[in-house]
Amino acid sequence: MRFTAAILAVGALGAATASAQEPIRIGAMYPLTGGGAVYGVPAMAGHQLAIEEINARGGVMGRKLVSVERDDKMNPAAASSTMKELITKDKVHIVVGGLASSVGLAMSEVAKQEKVVYIATIPKTIQMTTDKLHRHVFRTASHTDFEGDTMAMLVGKHKLTKLCQLQLDYAYGNDLEAGVLKALPKYAPNAKVALTLKPKLGATDFNPFIPQVMAAGCDGVVSGLWGPHFVSWVKQAKPLGFFDKIKWISGGEIASHEIAGELKDDYPDNVISNTYELWYHAQDASHKAFQEALAKKLGTPETPQWALLGYIGVHYAVAAMEKAKSTDSDAIAGALEGLTIKSPVGTLTIDPKTHQANIGQFWGPMVKKPGRAYRMMDPIEYIQPK
């Protein structure tokens, strides 16, 4: 009996040691193909950079990180199925990522069902941290209420009175519209919305919408057209003189270099937008180090901003596991509540009640600069939730 007990004890110790040495698997899902890839591919690059840096310093709790990466195809049904596979087949300890809010909500539902932590690094629908909040979902991106609040503030600042709302018809666009409407009475009580249009997510032909906005006589457009949607709108509307007299105030991070670099000289006048990060605006030494490492990895000095969000997601996941001293989902969730980390854009804290990080964004007009083939933000204002 004693001999058997000794064998069992040694076996248990060996299993525990093996478990301690087993890599920590982080699932990552971003759109790597299709229209969303303009943001998803850079986000994955930032994710990979964080994994590489953490492994180079010894990993987490003496264990290496392994990144299990998948294409969410910007499709909620596909993302839901893929995330379930990550959890049940690949046995990931945590999942980060998502881009479209509809995809983020689908991923969050799987996290709820499977009781595995999901950190939403890009999806912004306010629903995720309000009506559909649960134990295992956290967000390190901004959200539609805060973005709508900032856009309404800019409407008031520029004294716009007749607005056209142009939003994509899915969770992000619908919630951003509501966020703007909620904040307008506070910042721009004289501003009225004369027209609201909602193209579908993934739309490429905006010719039915452009004449309607131009005929409405709006002095400002508030919009969440992001990535390829904005690019398509510009290419179809700019030749008609659309941007000559209309101030375009936009969420959707169209001030990012991903978009400015793609449009180059086609980027229009009168656009005020946002971005999480600017490669040419180093606010401190940590940002400079991050940007230089990313530039080396990507082989370009002009780095994309979405990499930052993938990078922050990994660092939050790792900080939570280190704080919890565990890869158990409930322990990770408990550690994330109220967790503060230092990031390349400053100190960030996740609210323990809403599971929302207080990340801010850079806002400003996109202007031409001598010797540059693309627009740059100037002046730059960093706006962060209080």
N, C-alpha and C positions, 0 to 999 in steps of 0.2 A: 504493500500500500504506500509506504514511504517512498519507495523507488518510483512507483507510478506518479505520485504527487510531484516528485522532483522533476520527472520528465515533463509533466504538464506545465510546471512552473517555468522550466527552461523554454518549452515551446511557446508559452505566452509571452515571455520576454523577447524571444526571437521575433514573434509576430509584431510586437510593439516596436521593436527596433526597425524591422522592415517597413512598417507603416511610417515611422518617423523619417526614413530615408526616401520614401516614395515621393516622386515629384508632385507639386501642387498644380492642378490642372485648372487653368482659367479659360472659360469659353468666351469667344469674341464673335459677335455677329454685326456686320455692316454690309450695306449694298456694295458689292465689288464689281458688279456688271450693270449695264443699263444707265438710265439717267441719274440715279442716285450715286453712282460711282465717283462723280466729281468731288463729292464730300466723303464718301465711304472709304475710298482707297487711301486718302491722306489720314483719315481717322485711324485706320488699321496700321499705318506706318508709325503713328505716334504710339499706339498700343505696343507695337513690336519694339520700339525704342525703349520704352519703359521696362519691358520684360528683359531686354538685353542688359540694361544698366543694373537692374536689381540682381540678375544672375551673376553679373560680373563682380558684385560686392558680396557674393555668398548666398544669395537667395533669401528665403524666408524660413525662419526657425530651423536653419540648417538644411533646408530642402530647396531644390531648384524649381523654378516655375516652368511649366510647359503651356504654351498657347495653343488652344484648339480652335481653329478659325473657320468660320463659315460665311457664305454669302446669304444675306437675308432676302435678296432679290427685291427689296422694297415692297414685299407682298406679305400681308398679315397672315394669311393661311400657310404659306410656305415657311414663314419665320416661326410660327407656332410649332409646326411639325419638326423643323430643324432644331429648335431650342429643346424640345422634348427629347430628341435624339441625343443632343449634347449631354443632357442630364442623365438619361437612363442607360444609354449605350456607352458614351465616352466618359461618364462618371466625373464630369467637371465639378469642382468645388464651389464655383461662383460663375456668373455670366455677366458680361459687360457689353454695352454697345447699343445698337438700334439707331435709326436715323429718322424715318418718318414716324410721326406720332401714332398713326394707326398700327404700325409695326411694333412700336414701343408698348402700346396697350396690350397687344397680343402676347408679347414676350412677358409682360407683367402678369398676365393671367396664368401663363404656364408656371411662372415662378411661384405664384400663389398656390396652385394645385400641387406642385412638386415640393414646395417648401424649401426652395433653393434661392439664395439671394440674387437679385438682378439689379445691377447699377445702370440706370439709363443715362448714357453719356451725351446724347444729342436730342432725343425726343422732348418736346416742350409743352405738350398739352397739359393744361392745369389739372385736368381730371386725374392724372397719375398720382398727384399728391393731395387730392381732395376726395372726390366721390369714390375713386377707385384705389385709394391708398390701402396698403396692407402691410403686414409684418415684414415681408421679404422684398419690397421694392424701395429703391432709393434713387434720387436723381442728382447728378453733379452738373447738369446743364442748367440754363435759365428756364423760365416758364412763360407761358403766354400772357398771364396777368401782368407780370413785370414788364415784359416787352411792350404790351399794349399801353401800359402806363407811361413808359418812356416816349412812345410814339405820340401819344396825346399831349405830353409836355412839349414836344417839338412843334406840334401843330400850333399850340398857344404861343410859343416863342417866335414863330415866323408869321404870326397873325393871320393864319389861314381861316377862312370862314365858310367856304363851300367845298365839301369834300366828296371824293369818290372812294368807296371802299372796294379794293380789288384783292380778294382772298381765294385761296384754293379750297375747294369743297371737300374737306375732310377734317379730322379732329384738330390739327394745328390751325388751319385757316379759320374754321368756325370759332374756335376758342380765342384766337387772336382778335377776330372781329369783336367778340364780346368784351375782351379786355380793353380794346380801344374805346368802345362805346361807354364802358363803365367809367373810364378816366376822363373823357372829354369834358363833362360838366365841371370837373375840378380845375382843369388847366385852360380850357378853351370854351367857355360857356356860350360864346357867340357862334361857334362852329356848328354847322349842320351837315349831315350826310345826305347828299342829293341823289346818289346812285350807289347801289351795292351789286357787284357782279362776282360770281363764283365759278371760275373754270374748274375743271376736274383735275385731280392730281395726275401728273403725267401728260397734261395737255401740251401740244406743240403748235397748234394753229390758233392764234389769238385774233385773227382778222375779224371775226364776228363781234369781238368785244371792244377793239380799239376805237372804231367810229362812235360807239355809244358813249365812251368816256369823253372823247373830244367834243361831242355834241352837248354834253351835260353842263359845260361851262365851269367846271371845277377849277379852283386855283390850287388845289392840292389833292394828291392821291396818297392814301395810307394803304400799304400793301404788305403781304407776306409772300409774294412770289419769290421763290428761292432757286438757286442753282440754274438748271437748264430752262426752267420756266421764265426767269427774268431774262436770260440770254435770248430766248426766242422772242419775248415781248419787245426787247430793244431792237432786234434785227428787223422786226415787222413794223414797229411803230416809229422809230427814229426817222426813217426817210420821209414820213408824213409830217414832220415837225412837231411830233407829240410832246417832246420834252422842252420845247422852246419857252413855254409860259407856265407849265405845270410843275409845281414842286413835288417831287416823289419822296415820300418818307416811308422807309421800308424796314421791316424786320427781315428775317431769313438770311442774315449774314452776307448780303451781296456786296459788302465792303471788303470781304475777304479777298486775298490775292488769287484764290482759285477762280473767282469771277472777274476781277479786275484784269488779271493776267490773260484770261481767255478773250475778253472783249477788246482789250487794248484801246485803240483809237475809237472804236465804236461805242465805248462806254459814254453814256450821255451826260449832259450838264444837268444841274438842278436835282441831283440825287443825294439824299442824306440817309445813311444806313449804319449798320452795326457789324461788329466782328468780335470774336472772343480774343483774338490775338493778331498782332501786326508784326511781321518779321522785322520791319524797319523801325520799330518803336520799342527799344529795350528799357523797360522801367526799372529794372534792377539787375544785379549780377546773376541771379538764378535764371532769369529769362534769357539773358545773353548766353549762358551756358547751354540751356535747352535749345535755343535757336541754332547755335553753332553745331551742336551734336546732330540735330535734325538735318541741317544743311549738309553735313558730311555724309549722313546716311542716304539722303536723297540725291546727292550730287548737284545741288543747286543752292545758291545763296539766297534765293527768293522763295522762301518756304511757305507752304499752305497753312492756314490757320486751324483747320479741322484736326490736324495732328495733335494739337494741344488737348482736345477733349478725350481722345483715346488714351493719351498719356496720363491725364489726371484720373481717369477711371481706374487704371491699373494701380496707380499709387494709393488711391482710396481703398481698393480691395486689399492691397498688401498691408496698409496701415491698420486696417480693421483686424486682419488675421494676426498681426503682431500684437495688437492690443489684447485680443481675445486669447492669444496663445493657443489657437485652435483653428481647424478648418470646418468645424461644425457650423451648419447654416444658422441656427438660432444664436450661437455665440457670436458669429460674424455680424448678424443683424443687430444684436445688442451693442456691439462695439461701434458700429457705424452711427448709432444715435448720439448726436452731440459731438462727433469726432471732428477734430481740427487737423488740417495738414497745411504744409507750406507748399505752394505751387509756383510755377513760373509767372503767374499773374497775381501773386499775393496769397495771403492766408485765407483759407476757406474753411467754413464750418457747416456741418449738416444739422439742420434743426431736428431735435429729437422727436418732435411731435409730427411734423409734416414730412420728414425724411428728405427735405429739399436743401441743397447747398446754396450758399449766398453768393454764388459767382456773379460777377458783373460783366459788362461788355463795353467796348470802345464804340463811341458814336461820333459821327461828324460827316461833313460834306466830302464828296469824292472830287478831287481837283487834278488838273494837269500840272505836271512838274517838269521843269527843263531837263532834257536828257533822258526822260523816262518814256517808255512806250506804252505805259499803262497808268491808270489813275491811282492816286494815293490819298489817304484821309488827311485832311488839314483844315482847321485845327482838330486835335484829338481830345475827346473828353471821356474819361472812364467813369461809368455810372454803375454803382453797385448797391444792391438792396441793403437797407440799414437794419 
